């Protein structure tokens, strides 16, 4: 897949999909795999209708943020997919929380 190659430098082949080894490439680029003690406070937003990013990956991200003691907030866009356009009220909440993060962490 071109998207995996763009992020990992390696193409995913049919053989890798068949034997499951493609997961190592994908796991290496997930947000959860990037979390460590130096991770900055994180604002997360997900739409359960997302057809691009599996929504359940948020649980592993939250687990890693908790494991490393990283402050985070989560806003669920109930009626949205990847573009999070179906919830104007959540968009407003996300912008408000973003400004709060800017004021708190980027003075």
Secondary structure by P-SEA (a helix, b strand, c coil): caaaaaaccccccaaaaaaccaaaaaaaccccccccccccbbbbbbbcccccccccaaaaaaaaaaaacccbbbbbcccccccccccaaaaaaaaaaaaaaaacccc
